[in-house]
Amino acid sequence: MPKESDRVKQNFALCGNHGADDEQKNRIEAEFSLSNAAYLPYGNDTFDAVLHFGGINTFGEKAKAIAETVRVAKPGAKIVIGDEGLAPGKEKTRFGRWLLKKNTLFANKPPLEALPANIEDSNLRWIWRGLFYVIDFRKSLAGGDG
């Protein structure tokens, strides 16, 4: 279990610890963990903030994974989730049509319907010229299971 001052890098892939060399170069001490995003190995209300970028588009249990992200965050914690997906209308452009042929993951929409009830201040933004979505919100101060 991480201590209050620890940083945790969660890897949901089965192919090793991406970025471990960067952690060493910058002398950031971090605990590495590999687990299923829908069943995180951390207690309730553990983290001050949670960032999840990439991969959620491929999850079979998106709502469960997002609920787990909220569960491990402390009440009031900022949570940010992002992945590839084209901003509305971008799929109709020449570039958008080409990109969808090359990488169908860009056809994914932000999983707004999977957000639990125990959050507040949710926002959806498009970054990198409308090629990626970012959803940010806070775990409600009341907490709860969603």
HELIX and SHEET records of a PDB file:
HELIX    1   1 ALA A   20  LYS A   25  1                                   6    
HELIX    2   2 ILE A   56  THR A   58  5                                   3    
HELIX    3   3 LYS A   62  VAL A   72  1                                  11    
HELIX    4   4 LYS A   90  LYS A   92  5                                   3    
HELIX    5   5 ARG A   94  LYS A  102  1                                   9    
HELIX    6   6 THR A  104  ALA A  107  5                                   4    
HELIX    7   7 LEU A  112  ALA A  114  5                                   3    
SHEET    1   A 2 VAL A   8  ASN A  11  0                                        
SHEET    2   A 2 GLU A  31  LEU A  34  1                                        
SHEET    1   B 4 PHE A  47  PHE A  53  0                                        
SHEET    2   B 4 ALA A  73  GLU A  84  1                                        
SHEET    3   B 4 PHE A 132  LYS A 139 -1                                        
SHEET    4   B 4 ILE A 119  ILE A 127 -1                                        
END                                                                             
